[in-house]
Amino acid sequence: MNDKLRYDLAKPLLIIKEKNGFLACAYINPDTCNKTGEACAIVSGINNYDDMKNAKVIAVSESAKNLGIKIGDSGQEAIEKLR
């Protein structure tokens, strides 16, 4: 699947959407994803999609935890678990 969204703000808002959830920058709040049941993994300090894949996950929603995503995983590892 892999839909990519980018919004240019002061720092870019970046999202990589996969079949079972998404990897996003820290603009996204995992607490909101917990309310909606979305699986999300959050990375920070990124400027592009390659940075997202190499960055470490700093937060995850409950649904993402159920997919095996953990804080400290790489963005790429999270993407693979979200597929």
C-alpha positions as CSV (number, residue, x, y, z in Angstrom):
1,M,0.0,0.0,0.0
2,N,2.2,2.8,1.3
3,D,0.5,6.2,0.9
4,K,2.7,9.2,1.8
5,L,1.5,12.5,3.0
6,R,3.5,15.7,3.4
7,Y,2.4,19.1,4.7
8,D,5.0,21.8,4.7
9,L,4.7,23.6,8.1
10,A,7.5,25.1,10.2
11,K,8.8,21.5,10.2
12,P,7.2,19.1,7.7
13,L,4.3,17.0,8.8
14,L,5.0,13.6,7.4
15,I,2.9,10.4,7.4
16,I,3.6,7.0,5.8
17,K,0.3,5.0,5.7
18,E,0.3,1.3,5.5
19,K,-2.5,-1.3,5.5
20,N,-2.7,-1.7,9.3
21,G,-1.7,1.8,10.4
22,F,0.8,4.6,9.9
23,L,4.2,6.0,10.8
24,A,4.1,9.7,11.5
25,C,6.1,12.6,12.8
26,A,5.6,14.0,16.3
27,Y,2.9,16.4,15.2
28,I,0.6,13.4,15.6
29,N,-0.6,12.5,19.1
30,P,-0.8,8.7,19.8
31,D,-3.4,9.4,22.6
32,T,-5.8,10.5,19.8
33,C,-5.0,7.3,17.9
34,N,-5.8,5.3,21.1
35,K,-9.3,7.0,21.1
36,T,-9.9,6.1,17.4
37,G,-8.3,2.6,17.5
38,E,-5.6,3.5,15.0
39,A,-2.2,1.9,15.0
40,C,0.4,4.6,14.8
41,A,4.1,4.8,15.5
42,I,5.8,8.2,16.0
43,V,9.3,9.4,15.1
44,S,10.8,12.8,15.8
45,G,13.5,15.0,14.4
46,I,12.9,14.1,10.8
47,N,12.7,16.2,7.6
48,N,12.0,13.6,4.9
49,Y,10.8,10.0,4.4
50,D,14.3,8.5,4.6
51,D,14.8,10.2,8.0
52,M,11.5,8.6,9.1
53,K,12.7,5.1,8.2
54,N,16.0,5.6,10.0
55,A,14.7,7.3,13.1
56,K,13.8,5.5,16.3
57,V,10.2,5.2,17.3
58,I,9.5,7.4,20.3
59,A,5.8,6.6,20.9
60,V,3.2,4.1,19.9
61,S,-0.5,3.7,20.2
62,E,-2.0,0.6,21.9
63,S,-3.0,-0.8,18.5
64,A,0.6,-0.5,17.3
65,K,1.8,-2.3,20.4
66,N,-0.6,-5.1,19.5
67,L,1.2,-5.3,16.1
68,G,4.5,-5.7,17.9
69,I,5.8,-2.2,17.5
70,K,8.0,-1.0,20.3
71,I,9.6,2.3,21.4
72,G,13.1,2.1,20.1
73,D,12.2,0.2,16.9
74,S,13.4,1.9,13.7
75,G,10.8,3.6,11.5
76,Q,11.5,0.9,8.9
77,E,10.8,-1.9,11.4
78,A,7.5,-0.1,12.3
79,I,6.6,0.2,8.7
80,E,7.1,-3.6,8.1
81,K,4.9,-4.4,11.1
82,L,2.2,-2.0,9.8
83,R,2.1,-3.7,6.4
